[in-house]
Every structure is written in C-alpha cells, then in structure tokens.
Amino acid sequence: MPLLQLSTTCSLTPTARESTTAFLIDAYATTMETSPDHVAVSIAELPPSAMAIGRGVDGPLVFLDAEIRGGRPFETKRAFAVDVMEHAVSELDVPRPNAKVVFTEHPGEHMMGLDRVGDAWRAE
C-alpha cells in the first residue's frame, strides 16, 4: 500500500482536494503500473509558517512524501515525481521551485492493511 502524503500551504476547495487526490491515485497507478485500489492519499493544508524551503520563492508550497515499496527503477520514480510537480504548478499555481517530492522506500512486508501484508516488488 503506497501512502502519498501531500503537505501544502495552498487553501484547497473540496473540489480541488478531490481532484488532487484522484490525480495522485491515477498518476501513481499508471506510472508504477499497479492497481489504484490500494493507493492511500492524505492531504494536509498547513499555514505558511508551518512549511519552508531554502531555495523557494514567494508563493504556495507543495511537498509530497511518497512512502512506497522499494525496488522500482529511478526513471519510474522520477516520472511520477515530475507528474506530481507539474500538476502542482499547473493546477495549484505553485511556483516551480516550491514543489518537491521525496520517496521513502520500504520492504513490502512493512506495508500492511487489515486484510493483507505486502510482498516484495517485482516487475509485472
């Protein structure tokens, strides 16, 4: 179960929040070649004083922490990260320097739901 945690200083409408959630699920499932039914998303809207970036510019910030199962190639992760950052720029009006993505990779067995425990990643 990947967990995509988006933190932002944007004030999102319910529609924008739902659209961003749907985008993250779809982009992850498509890029990572997996089913969307197990992708978890959380969005935290924080005050500007709660987020900062050293090389940022004035404007809203968007940081995505992508907790994923380890093993995917760099190119695949980079493609997903670029999609997320481009979405933040085009749909949320975030300046390019203010959009960041970080991946934390876990063994499959660290990813759990009540009904199952993940297994090792393998190319389909």
N, C-alpha and C positions, 0 to 999 in steps of 0.2 A: 504494500500500500504506500505509494508515494504521498508525501504530505507537502503541499505547496503553501507556504505561509507568506502572504504579501503584506508588508507594512508600508503605509503611505501617509503623507501629510495632506493628500487630496481629501476634499469633502465629497464623497460619492453619493449620488442619489441611489435609492433602492434599485432602479433600473440599471444604472452604471455598475453597481455592485454585482447584480445578477449577470450582466453581460460580461464583466471581467471574470467572474467565476466560470461561466460557460466557456469563455475563450481559453482560460488556463487549462481546464479539463480537456478540451478538444485539442489544443496545441500539444499538450503533453502526450495524450494518447496517440495522436498522429505521428509526431516526431519520434517518440520512443517505441512506436509500433506495439502498443499494448491496448488493452481494453479500458474504456473510460470508466467502467463501473466501480473501480476500486481507487480512483484518484480522489484524494481528500484535499480540500482547499479551505484556508481561513484567510480572512481579510481584516486587518487591524488598521483603523483610521486613527492616527495619532496627532497631537498638536505639534506645530513646527518646532517647539522647544524640546520635543522628545526624540527627534531624529536629526542627524547631522552627517555631512560628508566633507572631507577635507578639500577635495577639488571640485566641489559642486558650484553651482551658480544660483542666483536668486530664482526661486520658484519651487513648486512642489517636488517632493522626493518619492521614489518608489524603490523598495528593496524587496527582492524575492529570495527567501530561503527555501531551497528545494531539497527536501530530505528524500533521497531516492535509494533504491537498491543499487549496490555497486556493480561495476562491470561494463557499463556502456562506454562506447568509444568517445573520445574527446569531441570529434566532429558532430556527433549526435547531440551531446550536451550543449555545445556551442550553438548549434542551430536552434535549439529550444530557447536558450538564453537570449539570442538575438531576436527571436519572435516576440518574447515577453517584453524586452526593452523597446522594440519598435511599437508594440501595442501601447505601452505606457506613453510614449512620445506622441503617437498619432491620436489615440483615443482619450487620454487623460491629460494632455497638454503638459507633460513633464519634460523639462529640458533634457536633452541627450546626456549631459554629464551627470544628471541626477537619477538615472535609472541604473540599478545594479542587480546582479543575480549571483548567488553563491550556492554551490552544491555541497551537500554533506552526504557521503555515500555510506551505506550500511550493508552488512550481510543480510541476505533475505530473511534469515531467522530472527532478525531484530525487528521485523515489520509484522505486526500482529493485529488481527481482528478477533472477535469472539469466535468466529466460525473457522478460522484458519491461521496458520503461520506461513509466512512467505518462504520460498525456496530460493536457491541460487539463480541469478540472472543467466540467461543463455539466449543467444541469437535465435530468432524464430526460423 
